[in-house]
Amino acid sequence: MSREVLVAGETLIDWVPERPGPLEAVAEFERRPGGAPANVAVGLARLEGPPLFWTRVGADPFGRYLERALVDHGLPDRFVERDGDAKTTLAFVAHDESGDREFTFYRDGTADTRLEPGRIDDETLADCEWVHAGGVTLSSGPARAATLDLLERAAAADCTVSFDPNFRPELWADVEAFASVVGDALGAVDVCFATVAELEALGFSGETPTAIARSTIDASGAHTVFVTRGGEGAVAVAADDASWPAAAVDHSGFAVETVDTTGAGDAFVAGAITALREGKGLEDSVAVANAVAATATTDAGAMAALPTREAVAELLERESD
């Protein structure tokens, strides 16, 4: 794994509630660093070494806090941009009793919507084996063009390109707008990570998650699709033209004491990328990814419980006994 991984997208503040319930009933919140790509980048740093991370935060107290947090988690600051004319995005998290969550965003014209095309130079992409991005930066502003530009240039540079649609309805005018923009992005994508609901919103269909994954492969540029199912685990399908052996896998996940599911999908992505880059097949990669995701739900906040390689190995060993 000598070549670089580049992760691109938003970094924001997650305001995590003191207890489950609707936001109007919560009196206190704890500040946590978040943003799906930021969580993926930190997860990769815990598992295999820090990736490059391209993001943009405001030149405000929250942006300075996030800059420190990223460095503290071992990420290089080479592509962490500070925007002097925009604020940092805030997201308030609401939990139900099972740990599932919803987000309320304060993101109108904030720094992460102002990523600009061309900021990642060709030399950097030539050194990258893998590039990962998410769908939030596609929802508005110059960041849409910047994200599409990065995905297309990464594909042209022969990087493995992975993508998480990360559909947040509040950030899109409607489902049709989401499907149109993300559909364009998928033309440059090799590996897609999504939920059943996200793939259905994109127009893919099937009687089972595995069938939906095959439908996505047939109708998009992706050769491998992971369909995450929360506590029920995940399925994955790789086509004949994938960079690893073709397969269809259904893994039921791991039983843990769940505290907060925020960031679990991002942890899954980090685990899958790590395993695939190490040369593991699809079956082992799904198991690793599910173990990383399960461990990440055992504490509050998106980054707090992102596991080390040793913690993942311990969970995998426990389940194999």
Secondary structure, DSSP 8 states (H G I E B T S, - for coil): --SEEEEES--EEEEEESSSB-GGG---EEEEEE-HHHHHHHHHHHHT---EEEEEEESSHHHHHHHHHHHHTT---TTEEEETTS---EEEEEE-TTS-EEEEEE-TT-GGGG--TT-S-HHHHHTEEEEEEESGGGSSSHHHHHHHHHHHHHHHTT-EEEEE----GGGSS-HHHHHHHHHHHHTT-SEEEEEHHHHHHTT---SSHHHHHHHHHHHSS-SEEEEE-GGG-EEEEE-TTSSS--EEEEE-------S--TTHHHHHHHHHHHHHHTT--HHHHHHHHHHHHHHHTSSSSSSTT---HHHHHHHHHHHH-
